[in-house]
Amino acid sequence: MKRPIVIVTAVMFLCLMVLSLLGMTMGTGRRTRFPSSLAGEAEGVMAFRRLLLELERPVGTLRTGWDGPDLDGRGLLIVTTPVQRGIRAEEIPALSAWVVNGGSLLVVEDATALERSPTLEAFLTEVGLDSVVPVTDINPATLKPARPARFPSAGDDGLPDNLRIRRVQLNTGGNIAPSEQAVTLLRSDDGRTTAAAVSYGTGSITLVLGPLLANDRLLEGDTLDLALWLVDDLSKDGMIWFDEYHHGHGGMLANLGSVHRGALGWAALQAALAALLYSITRGIRFGPVRPVPEPPRRSNLEFVHSMASMYRRASAGRHALKMMLARLRRDTRMLTGSPGRVSAAELAATLSERYQMARGATTMALRAAEQAADRSRLTDRELLHRAGELAGLQQEITGEHRESD
């Protein structure tokens, strides 16, 4: 009895695989990647979004079109391509008015010629940032356009003198033909313009050809330094929006209008065959019971090393000290009932009275940590020393708390 069932199951599975391949190849043939700031894929920008949140920058998610209510007030709008949901012509006037009134637009163009938005391309050409992007073949393994090849670019006269950008990996075959009013930010080794900016009303528009914010490229060369400078310079202490609406977020099958109807039919047929296959094979075991393998475990040190590297590259050591001081004050207030805002001397007096610490040494450690957290630049040695002192105080508090329990 089992042998006929196994044969039927194998034949149905083979048919399902063939139908899946036909369904993928009989559509429009247009496949897009997913560079969303909410996605952890290599092409996504989730790492950069999380870094901005760790640096306590105001980050927002755009879940409506550019003519919707979300894009309000001055700030920076980051648009990474390719997009999943098409850009409507009605959105361009609203975006143009927002930039004219002081907003900043950063377009990171990591799309191929098959994936670009004609509406966005026409708008960038109109403002003086006409560009050409590479044409690539379809990757037979994923049936998606292959990512454009990379080549090094370096900073141009449009960047400040104190920002030394020597190597950034951007798309090969791409080129920006900026207008006379545009400012060139990056050039490739062969003289092509790979990043440029133009003033538009009281705002500005910046175009970068390549994976400037991609998860797998953020720590290469001077990419992170350039990305942080662009955000600081363009946001003007306003909100930093990541355009998730055009990445397809906000609803089930958000890009349904662009899906080939034949592909939907093949998907329904695949679902019916999968349900039939499940009903036939349900409850049948085709071999001996095998133990479930344990999933590979990751060491916590991997995540600690990654976050520490981002803090160091972003020169954000003082933010780490501020968070450690805030945690020490919070735990002291919860365990001793002391006020929330006290000076270093008052906090040291509370700790010495409750936990028998040396009052003078504790006061000096807290004051040194506060002064270091207020400075804009910290050496790695000083940061490690101050953080170690605060960690020792924190350990004294938590150890006393466990003993009292």
Beta strands, then each sheet from edge to edge (+ up, - down):
strand 1: 59-62
strand 2: 75-81
strand 3: 104-109
strand 4: 129-132
strand 5: 138-139
strand 6: 144-145
strand 7: 150-155
strand 8: 168-171
strand 9: 175-178
strand 10: 183-188
strand 11: 193-200
strand 12: 203-209
strand 13: 239-243
sheet 1: 1+ 13+ 2+ 3+ 12+ 11- 10+ 7- 8+
sheet 2: 4+ 9-
sheet 3: 5+ 6-
end
